[in-house]
Amino acid sequence: MFDELAALNQRPQPFSVYTAKTLWTDMHISAQMLDFHLDAEGDMASRRADSIAAIVGWLDARFGLAGKAVCDLGCGPRLYASRMAERGARVTGLDFSVRSVDYGRRAAAGSHLALDIEVCDYLKDDLPAGQDLVLLIYADLCALSPHQRRILYAKVRAALKPGGYFVCDVFSRGQFDQREEGTSYGRRLMDGFWAEGDYFGFLTTFLYDDLNLALDRYLIVEPQRRREIFNWLQYFEPESLTAELGENGFDVEAVVDVLTGEPWQVSSSEFALIAKR
Ligand SMILES: C[S@@+](CC[C@H](N)C(=O)[O-])C[C@H]1O[C@@H](n2cnc3c(N)ncnc32)[C@H](O)[C@@H]1O
């Protein structure tokens, strides 16, 4: 027990373990993530419904979605994808959560929208070519290591037409400054989020100040099973992310407020980049 808890408190090398898939594909956890997605008033897995409507509104004003080929990476249960299709875009939504894809397909069935939703791991599978716009929405870039980001950028570039756009949003350095290191422990930690039956959950939060990186490291101990989950969150500054996209073949045209598409203010805890291929 002592050794196990000591291990849990050891600071891992940045991005040394990748467990994000568990969060979105485990039967029990993904069911709750879907509930969070569909909570129109909450900001847990997707933003609130009014925020999503506002974001699709400025994307339409900026890019003129009607007739455009749009690929929504990590589309979840198609909350953005269907709204963009309603505005006339031809949308491909991709996600590795079978549960979300199934839900999205059922919800879109019979709608006659130009909306295709597929199971796809955007770090491994080829993306559909000929896109005018590729989206990665709700800070999904923040969960990826520098190496995974480079893989993703190459795939997005290959998917975009020349002159097409990549739009992604991220959490800012200002939000990192609000975070604190700490440990917590509880029976059925987070109200049964991690497993259907009984378990003990341990959480250690590590901050990597020089990297603007946080890790929530969970140990979930059930009667017959023991799991560790590593939730990495990279926080960004506009200058360094702009430079990173530049090194990967994109030209960043604007850094904007996620909810309005207006120029970003440094006081805001998240921002979006509009990058041209
Ligand atoms: C924070 S949620 C955002 C969902 C959606 N963009 C929204 O804002 O409503 C992240 C989504 O990305 C998906 N995802 C994460 N990594 C992925 C990967 N490598 N390939 C495909 N989907 C992925 C998850 O299954 C989840 O649906």
Ligand as a Chemical Component Dictionary entry (heavy atoms), coordinates in Angstrom:
data_LIG
# 
_chem_comp.id                   LIG 
_chem_comp.type                 NON-POLYMER 
_chem_comp.pdbx_formal_charge   0 
_chem_comp.three_letter_code    LIG 
# 
loop_
_chem_comp_atom.comp_id 
_chem_comp_atom.atom_id 
_chem_comp_atom.alt_atom_id 
_chem_comp_atom.type_symbol 
_chem_comp_atom.charge 
_chem_comp_atom.model_Cartn_x 
_chem_comp_atom.model_Cartn_y 
_chem_comp_atom.model_Cartn_z 
_chem_comp_atom.pdbx_ordinal 
LIG C1  C1  C 0  -13.824 17.580 -24.977 1  
LIG S1  S1  S 1  -14.724 16.567 -26.074 2  
LIG C2  C2  C 0  -15.265 17.747 -27.269 3  
LIG C3  C3  C 0  -16.334 17.228 -28.196 4  
LIG C4  C4  C 0  -16.853 18.245 -29.218 5  
LIG N1  N1  N 0  -15.773 18.821 -29.991 6  
LIG C5  C5  C 0  -17.638 19.321 -28.513 7  
LIG O1  O1  O 0  -17.045 20.343 -28.152 8  
LIG O2  O2  O -1 -18.833 19.102 -28.297 9  
LIG C6  C6  C 0  -13.435 15.667 -26.930 10 
LIG C7  C7  C 0  -13.920 14.687 -27.970 11 
LIG O3  O3  O 0  -12.813 14.260 -28.747 12 
LIG C8  C8  C 0  -12.850 12.866 -28.907 13 
LIG N2  N2  N 0  -11.460 12.434 -29.110 14 
LIG C9  C9  C 0  -10.402 12.594 -28.260 15 
LIG N3  N3  N 0  -9.282  12.101 -28.814 16 
LIG C10 C10 C 0  -9.625  11.621 -30.041 17 
LIG C11 C11 C 0  -8.908  10.990 -31.094 18 
LIG N4  N4  N 0  -7.592  10.733 -30.992 19 
LIG N5  N5  N 0  -9.575  10.647 -32.217 20 
LIG C12 C12 C 0  -10.911 10.900 -32.329 21 
LIG N6  N6  N 0  -11.651 11.485 -31.354 22 
LIG C13 C13 C 0  -11.018 11.832 -30.235 23 
LIG C14 C14 C 0  -13.530 12.349 -27.657 24 
LIG O4  O4  O 0  -14.114 11.078 -27.856 25 
LIG C15 C15 C 0  -14.551 13.447 -27.397 26 
LIG O5  O5  O 0  -15.761 13.185 -28.063 27 
# 
loop_
_chem_comp_bond.comp_id 
_chem_comp_bond.atom_id_1 
_chem_comp_bond.atom_id_2 
_chem_comp_bond.value_order 
_chem_comp_bond.pdbx_ordinal 
LIG C1  S1  SING 1  
LIG S1  C2  SING 2  
LIG S1  C6  SING 3  
LIG C2  C3  SING 4  
LIG C3  C4  SING 5  
LIG C4  N1  SING 6  
LIG C4  C5  SING 7  
LIG C5  O1  DOUB 8  
LIG C5  O2  SING 9  
LIG C6  C7  SING 10 
LIG C7  O3  SING 11 
LIG C7  C15 SING 12 
LIG O3  C8  SING 13 
LIG C8  N2  SING 14 
LIG C8  C14 SING 15 
LIG N2  C9  SING 16 
LIG N2  C13 SING 17 
LIG C9  N3  DOUB 18 
LIG N3  C10 SING 19 
LIG C10 C11 SING 20 
LIG C10 C13 DOUB 21 
LIG C11 N4  SING 22 
LIG C11 N5  DOUB 23 
LIG N5  C12 SING 24 
LIG C12 N6  DOUB 25 
LIG N6  C13 SING 26 
LIG C14 O4  SING 27 
LIG C14 C15 SING 28 
LIG C15 O5  SING 29 
# 
